[in-house]
């Protein structure tokens, strides 16, 4: 079954599953503009870009390993048991203990006067205020050395994955657009069949009135008219079901231009040379390559997790209780080093897991390359086959049109029957329908080839 037929069947099923709705005004656009609209404002493309944007945030997160950490804390404390220390009492007690042996009297008025004049040291006041301002700046860390590179390659893989999703969505847009153009060709053939059948009806009525024909000729012509109108109704239903699908991809109600001007030169590029390996340019392969690079960098990072981390710390402190120093504000300058000796084997477990992920990424890359190559080769062969089918279909149209003209002349001269006319009309209709499907199928094959070479979006953006 051809791609056109498959989409027609899907469109018919969608039409049967939803109630009829008013048809909005649709702007006729060329294929290039439809692809550009889908790439710029299509909801599915926007979702793919959003997923890639989330992955790109990982780059910013990786650079946090080099950024300083600044924190400030403050505390107010009210206690029911304040604590203080009087230096005079301490001096007097010491004098009473060692004074006599040292040769002076502890009861000397001078000593007691100096003890009374001493100050009181507050250790914990009833109401205390504490504050700390700390700046920690990493000087060396293995995370800062390796994680940014890992995050960049992971973001690259996500970006190429989003590009691949966009390419597939644009291919679906092209298929839907070109299928609608193919339906227009089928409708033209069906309208031509209806016009011929109506003319046959008029001729049959005239011949019956003249006594040169029987009612069977009129019934046969009316049957052909009914078949043509049923075909038109079916095609119209399929057309109405595919328009919302195109709108969902593009993001606004649009309609294709006639087939003669809808695609222009957008899908006329010849296949690339196989020696150039055009499938390597597809976004799926490029995403797989970036994912292998991510896994490889992760394994390298695991091998250097034994490196130490060095950081500088500046800390300022405020304590409303002056204490022995009498300073309410102090500061500390610290250089710290952390050497991981053994972390319960977590580093080795992570290394083994990342090595397994690397092997998985390599297998995925090989699979992506094989599938991309097979897709490209299939697209090239399908394009050649579609070109041959179109040439044969157009030749059949020319033959069927001449046969219809000859049957019409023979019938008017009385050497052919109405069955001959009906057979000639049906053959022409079938030939025209096949040609319309072949044209749409050829353009779809060209779009598939462009996607298989990873250039559908770039061709549309030119």
C-alpha positions as CSV (number, residue, x, y, z in Angstrom):
1,X,0.0,0.0,0.0
2,X,1.4,3.4,-0.9
3,X,2.1,6.2,1.6
4,X,-0.7,8.2,0.1
5,X,-3.2,5.4,0.5
6,X,-2.1,4.9,4.1
7,X,-2.5,8.5,5.0
8,X,-5.9,8.5,3.2
9,X,-7.1,5.6,5.3
10,X,-5.8,7.3,8.5
11,X,-7.5,10.5,7.5
12,X,-10.8,8.6,6.9
13,X,-10.6,7.0,10.3
14,X,-10.0,10.3,12.0
15,X,-12.9,11.8,10.1
16,X,-15.2,9.0,11.3
17,X,-14.1,9.3,14.9
18,X,-14.8,13.0,15.3
19,X,-18.0,15.0,14.8
20,X,-18.1,17.5,11.9
21,X,-17.0,21.0,12.7
22,X,-17.0,24.3,10.8
23,X,-14.1,24.6,8.5
24,X,-12.0,27.6,9.4
25,X,-10.5,29.9,6.8
26,X,-7.2,28.4,5.8
27,X,-4.3,30.3,4.2
28,X,-2.8,28.6,1.2
29,X,1.0,28.4,1.7
30,X,3.8,26.7,-0.2
31,X,5.5,23.7,1.2
32,X,8.6,25.7,2.3
33,X,6.5,28.1,4.3
34,X,4.6,25.3,5.9
35,X,7.9,23.6,7.0
36,X,9.2,26.9,8.3
37,X,6.0,27.6,10.3
38,X,6.2,24.1,11.8
39,X,9.8,24.6,12.8
40,X,9.2,28.0,14.3
41,X,5.9,27.6,16.1
42,X,4.8,24.0,15.9
43,X,3.8,22.7,19.4
44,X,5.7,19.4,19.1
45,X,8.9,21.2,17.9
46,X,8.6,23.6,20.8
47,X,8.3,20.7,23.2
48,X,11.5,19.1,21.7
49,X,13.4,22.4,22.1
50,X,12.2,22.7,25.7
51,X,13.6,19.3,26.5
52,X,16.9,20.3,25.0
53,X,16.9,23.5,27.0
54,X,16.5,21.5,30.2
55,X,19.6,19.5,29.3
56,X,21.6,22.7,28.6
57,X,21.0,23.9,32.1
58,X,23.4,21.1,33.2
59,X,26.3,23.2,31.8
60,X,25.5,26.0,34.2
61,X,25.1,23.5,37.0
62,X,28.5,22.0,36.2
63,X,30.3,25.4,36.5
64,X,28.9,25.8,40.1
65,X,31.9,23.7,41.2
66,X,34.1,26.8,40.6
67,X,31.7,29.4,42.1
68,X,32.0,30.7,45.7
69,X,29.7,29.9,48.4
70,X,28.6,32.9,50.5
71,X,26.5,32.5,53.6
72,X,25.4,34.7,56.6
73,X,23.8,33.6,59.8
74,X,22.5,35.5,62.8
75,X,21.2,34.4,66.2
76,X,19.6,36.2,69.1
77,X,19.8,34.4,72.4
78,X,18.0,35.2,75.7
79,X,19.1,33.0,78.6
80,X,18.0,32.8,82.2
81,X,21.5,32.0,83.4
82,X,24.0,34.7,82.3
83,X,27.6,34.1,83.1
84,X,30.3,36.6,83.9
85,X,33.8,36.7,85.4
86,X,35.4,39.6,87.5
87,X,39.1,39.9,87.1
88,X,39.5,41.7,90.5
89,X,37.9,38.8,92.4
90,X,40.3,36.5,90.6
91,X,43.3,38.6,91.5
92,X,42.2,39.0,95.1
93,X,41.8,35.2,95.5
94,X,45.2,34.6,94.0
95,X,46.7,37.1,96.4
96,X,45.1,35.4,99.3
97,X,46.5,32.1,98.3
98,X,50.1,33.1,97.4
99,X,50.3,36.5,99.0
100,X,51.9,35.6,102.3
101,X,54.5,33.4,100.7
102,X,55.3,36.1,98.1
103,X,55.9,38.8,100.8
104,X,52.8,41.0,100.5
105,X,49.6,41.3,102.5
106,X,46.4,40.3,100.7
107,X,44.6,42.7,103.1
108,X,46.6,45.7,101.8
109,X,44.2,48.5,101.0
110,X,46.0,49.2,97.7
111,X,45.6,45.6,96.5
112,X,41.9,45.7,97.5
113,X,41.4,49.1,95.7
114,X,43.0,47.8,92.5
115,X,40.8,44.6,92.7
116,X,37.7,46.7,93.1
117,X,38.7,48.8,90.1
118,X,39.1,45.8,87.8
119,X,36.5,45.0,85.1
120,X,33.9,42.3,84.7
121,X,34.2,39.9,81.7
122,X,30.8,38.9,80.3
123,X,30.9,35.3,79.1
124,X,27.2,34.9,78.4
125,X,24.9,37.9,78.8
126,X,21.2,37.6,79.5
127,X,20.6,38.8,75.9
128,X,23.3,37.8,73.3
129,X,23.7,38.4,69.6
130,X,25.8,36.2,67.4
131,X,26.5,36.6,63.6
132,X,28.7,34.9,61.0
133,X,29.6,35.8,57.4
134,X,31.5,33.1,55.5
135,X,32.9,33.0,52.0
136,X,34.1,29.7,50.7
137,X,36.0,29.7,47.3
138,X,37.1,26.4,45.6
139,X,40.6,26.6,44.4
140,X,40.9,23.1,42.9
141,X,38.3,20.4,42.5
142,X,38.0,17.4,40.1
143,X,34.3,18.2,39.6
144,X,35.2,21.6,38.3
145,X,37.8,20.1,35.9
146,X,35.6,17.4,34.3
147,X,31.9,18.1,34.8
148,X,31.6,21.1,32.5
149,X,32.9,19.0,29.5
150,X,30.5,16.2,30.4
151,X,27.6,18.6,30.6
152,X,28.5,20.3,27.3
153,X,28.6,17.0,25.4
154,X,25.3,15.9,27.1
155,X,23.7,19.2,26.0
156,X,25.0,18.6,22.5
157,X,23.4,15.2,22.5
158,X,20.1,16.7,23.7
159,X,20.3,19.4,21.1
160,X,20.8,17.0,18.2
161,X,18.0,14.8,19.6
162,X,15.7,17.8,19.5
163,X,16.9,18.5,15.9
164,X,16.1,14.9,15.0
165,X,12.6,15.2,16.5
166,X,12.2,18.4,14.5
167,X,13.3,16.7,11.3
168,X,10.8,13.9,11.9
169,X,8.0,16.4,12.5
170,X,8.9,18.3,9.4
171,X,8.8,15.0,7.5
172,X,5.3,14.4,8.8
173,X,4.3,17.9,7.7
174,X,5.7,17.3,4.2
175,X,3.8,13.9,4.0
176,X,0.6,15.5,5.1
177,X,1.0,18.5,2.9
178,X,1.9,16.4,-0.2
179,X,-0.9,13.9,0.6
180,X,-3.4,16.8,0.5
181,X,-1.9,17.8,-2.8
182,X,-2.4,14.3,-4.0
183,X,-6.0,14.4,-3.0
184,X,-6.5,17.5,-5.0
185,X,-5.2,15.5,-8.0
186,X,-7.6,12.7,-7.3
187,X,-10.4,15.2,-6.9
188,X,-9.5,16.7,-10.3
189,X,-9.7,13.2,-11.9
190,X,-13.0,12.5,-10.1
191,X,-14.5,15.8,-11.2
192,X,-13.4,15.0,-14.7
193,X,-15.1,11.6,-14.5
194,X,-18.3,13.3,-13.2
195,X,-18.2,15.9,-16.0
196,X,-17.8,13.1,-18.6
197,X,-20.6,11.0,-17.0
198,X,-23.0,14.0,-17.0
199,X,-22.2,14.5,-20.7
200,X,-22.9,10.8,-21.3
201,X,-26.2,11.3,-19.5
202,X,-27.2,14.2,-21.8
203,X,-26.1,12.2,-24.8
204,X,-28.1,9.2,-23.7
205,X,-31.3,11.2,-23.1
206,X,-30.9,12.8,-26.6
207,X,-30.4,9.4,-28.2
208,X,-33.3,7.9,-26.3
209,X,-35.5,10.8,-27.4
210,X,-34.4,10.2,-31.0
211,X,-35.1,6.5,-30.7
212,X,-31.4,5.6,-31.3
213,X,-30.7,4.2,-27.8
214,X,-32.3,2.3,-24.9
215,X,-32.8,3.3,-21.3
216,X,-29.9,1.0,-20.3
217,X,-27.5,3.5,-21.7
218,X,-28.9,6.3,-19.5
219,X,-28.8,4.0,-16.4
220,X,-25.2,3.2,-17.2
221,X,-24.3,6.9,-17.5
222,X,-26.1,7.7,-14.3
223,X,-24.3,4.9,-12.5
224,X,-21.0,6.4,-13.6
225,X,-22.1,9.8,-12.3
226,X,-23.0,8.3,-8.9
227,X,-19.6,6.5,-8.7
228,X,-17.8,9.8,-9.5
229,X,-19.8,11.7,-6.9
230,X,-19.2,9.1,-4.2
231,X,-15.5,9.2,-5.0
232,X,-15.6,13.0,-4.6
233,X,-17.5,12.8,-1.3
234,X,-15.0,10.3,0.0
235,X,-12.0,12.4,-1.1
236,X,-13.5,15.5,0.4
237,X,-14.0,13.7,3.8
238,X,-10.3,12.6,3.7
239,X,-9.3,16.1,2.9
240,X,-11.2,17.6,5.8
241,X,-9.7,15.1,8.2
242,X,-6.1,15.9,7.1
243,X,-6.4,19.6,7.3
244,X,-6.6,19.6,11.1
245,X,-3.6,17.3,11.2
246,X,-1.6,19.8,9.2
247,X,-2.8,22.6,11.4
248,X,-1.7,20.7,14.5
249,X,1.8,20.3,13.1
250,X,2.1,23.9,11.7
251,X,0.4,25.7,14.6
252,X,-2.2,27.6,12.5
253,X,-4.8,26.8,9.8
254,X,-3.1,26.5,6.5
255,X,-3.8,24.7,3.2
256,X,-1.4,23.5,0.4
257,X,-1.1,25.3,-2.9
258,X,-1.9,23.4,-6.1
259,X,0.6,20.7,-6.9
260,X,2.1,22.6,-9.8
261,X,3.4,25.4,-7.4
262,X,3.2,23.9,-3.9
263,X,6.8,22.5,-3.5
264,X,8.8,24.4,-6.1
265,X,12.4,23.4,-6.1
266,X,12.4,22.5,-2.4
267,X,12.3,18.7,-3.0
268,X,14.2,18.5,-6.3
269,X,17.7,17.7,-5.0
270,X,19.3,14.6,-6.3
271,X,20.6,12.0,-3.8
272,X,24.1,12.5,-2.4
273,X,27.0,10.3,-3.4
274,X,27.1,7.2,-1.2
275,X,30.9,7.6,-0.7
276,X,30.2,10.8,1.1
277,X,28.2,8.8,3.7
278,X,25.3,11.3,3.9
279,X,23.6,9.4,6.6
280,X,26.3,10.6,9.0
281,X,24.8,14.1,8.8
282,X,21.5,12.9,10.2
283,X,20.7,14.3,13.7
284,X,20.1,10.8,15.2
285,X,23.7,9.8,14.3
286,X,25.1,13.1,15.5
287,X,23.2,12.8,18.8
288,X,24.5,9.2,19.3
289,X,28.1,10.5,18.7
290,X,27.7,13.2,21.3
291,X,26.3,10.7,23.7
292,X,29.4,8.4,23.2
293,X,31.6,11.5,24.0
294,X,29.5,12.1,27.1
295,X,30.0,8.6,28.4
296,X,33.7,8.6,27.5
297,X,34.3,11.8,29.5
298,X,32.3,10.4,32.4
299,X,34.7,7.4,32.5
300,X,37.7,9.7,32.4
301,X,36.2,11.8,35.3
302,X,35.8,8.6,37.3
303,X,39.5,7.8,36.9
304,X,40.5,11.1,38.5
305,X,38.2,11.2,41.5
306,X,41.2,10.5,43.7
307,X,42.4,14.1,43.2
308,X,42.1,16.4,46.3
309,X,39.8,19.3,46.6
310,X,41.3,22.6,47.9
311,X,39.2,25.6,49.0
312,X,39.8,28.9,50.7
313,X,37.5,30.1,53.5
314,X,37.1,33.6,54.9
315,X,34.9,33.8,57.9
316,X,33.8,36.9,59.9
317,X,32.2,36.5,63.4
318,X,30.3,38.9,65.7
319,X,29.6,38.0,69.3
320,X,28.0,40.6,71.6
321,X,29.8,38.9,74.5
322,X,33.4,40.3,74.3
323,X,34.8,37.5,76.4
324,X,38.4,37.6,77.4
325,X,39.7,39.3,74.3
326,X,37.1,42.1,74.5
327,X,36.6,42.0,70.8
328,X,33.0,41.6,69.5
329,X,34.1,41.2,65.9
330,X,36.7,38.6,64.7
331,X,37.7,37.0,61.4
332,X,39.4,33.8,60.3
333,X,41.3,32.9,57.1
334,X,41.4,29.2,56.3
335,X,42.8,27.0,53.5
336,X,41.3,23.5,53.5
337,X,42.2,20.4,51.6
338,X,40.2,17.3,51.3
339,X,41.8,14.0,50.1
340,X,39.4,11.1,49.3
341,X,41.0,8.0,50.6
342,X,38.2,5.5,50.5
343,X,34.5,6.2,50.1
344,X,33.2,2.7,50.7
345,X,33.9,1.9,47.0
346,X,31.5,4.4,45.6
347,X,34.0,5.7,43.1
348,X,34.7,2.3,41.7
349,X,31.0,1.4,41.5
350,X,30.4,4.7,39.6
351,X,33.4,3.9,37.3
352,X,32.1,0.5,36.4
353,X,28.6,1.8,35.8
354,X,29.9,4.6,33.5
355,X,32.0,2.0,31.6
356,X,28.9,0.0,31.0
357,X,27.1,3.1,29.8
358,X,29.9,3.8,27.4
359,X,29.5,0.3,25.9
360,X,25.8,0.9,25.6
361,X,26.4,4.3,23.9
362,X,28.8,2.7,21.4
363,X,26.2,0.0,20.6
364,X,23.5,2.7,20.2
365,X,25.8,4.6,17.8
366,X,26.5,1.5,15.7
367,X,22.7,0.8,15.6
368,X,21.9,4.4,14.7
369,X,24.5,4.4,11.9
370,X,23.2,1.1,10.5
371,X,19.6,2.3,10.6
372,X,20.4,5.7,9.1
373,X,22.3,4.0,6.3
374,X,19.5,1.6,5.6
375,X,17.0,4.4,5.7
376,X,19.0,6.4,3.2
377,X,19.5,3.5,0.9
378,X,15.8,2.7,1.1
379,X,14.9,6.3,0.3
380,X,17.2,6.3,-2.7
381,X,15.7,3.1,-4.1
382,X,12.1,4.3,-3.3
383,X,12.8,7.6,-5.1
384,X,14.0,5.8,-8.2
385,X,11.0,3.5,-8.1
386,X,8.6,6.4,-7.6
387,X,10.1,8.2,-10.6
388,X,9.6,5.2,-12.8
389,X,6.0,4.7,-11.6
390,X,5.2,8.4,-12.3
391,X,6.6,8.1,-15.8
392,X,4.6,5.0,-16.5
393,X,1.5,6.6,-15.0
394,X,1.8,9.7,-17.1
395,X,2.2,7.5,-20.2
396,X,-0.9,5.6,-19.3
397,X,-2.8,8.9,-18.9
398,X,-1.8,9.9,-22.5
399,X,-2.8,6.5,-23.8
400,X,-6.1,6.4,-21.9
401,X,-7.0,10.0,-23.0
402,X,-6.4,9.1,-26.7
403,X,-8.4,5.9,-26.2
404,X,-11.3,7.8,-24.7
405,X,-11.3,10.3,-27.6
406,X,-11.3,7.5,-30.1
407,X,-14.1,5.6,-28.3
408,X,-16.1,8.8,-28.3
409,X,-15.7,9.3,-32.0
410,X,-16.4,5.6,-32.7
411,X,-19.6,5.8,-30.6
412,X,-20.8,8.8,-32.4
413,X,-20.2,7.0,-35.7
414,X,-22.1,4.0,-34.4
415,X,-19.2,1.5,-34.4
416,X,-18.8,1.5,-30.6
417,X,-21.2,0.8,-27.7
418,X,-21.9,2.6,-24.5
419,X,-19.9,-0.1,-22.7
420,X,-16.9,0.9,-24.7
421,X,-17.4,4.5,-23.6
422,X,-17.8,3.5,-20.0
423,X,-14.7,1.4,-20.1
424,X,-12.7,4.2,-21.7
425,X,-13.9,6.7,-19.2
426,X,-13.0,4.4,-16.3
427,X,-9.6,3.7,-17.7
428,X,-8.9,7.4,-18.0
429,X,-10.1,8.0,-14.5
430,X,-7.9,5.2,-13.1
431,X,-4.9,6.5,-15.1
432,X,-5.4,10.0,-13.9
433,X,-5.8,8.9,-10.3
434,X,-2.7,6.7,-10.5
435,X,-0.7,9.7,-11.9
436,X,-1.9,12.0,-9.1
437,X,-0.9,9.4,-6.5
438,X,2.4,8.8,-8.2
439,X,3.2,12.6,-8.2
440,X,2.4,12.9,-4.5
441,X,4.3,9.7,-3.8
442,X,7.4,11.0,-5.7
443,X,7.4,14.2,-3.7
444,X,7.0,12.3,-0.4
445,X,10.0,10.1,-1.4
446,X,12.0,13.2,-2.1
447,X,11.1,14.6,1.4
448,X,12.1,11.2,2.9
449,X,15.4,11.4,1.1
450,X,16.0,14.9,2.4
451,X,15.2,13.7,6.0
452,X,17.5,10.7,5.5
453,X,20.3,13.0,4.6
454,X,19.5,15.4,7.5
455,X,18.8,18.4,5.3
456,X,15.1,18.7,5.3
457,X,15.1,21.6,7.8
458,X,18.1,23.3,6.2
459,X,16.5,23.1,2.8
460,X,13.3,24.6,4.1
461,X,15.2,27.4,5.9
462,X,17.1,28.5,2.8
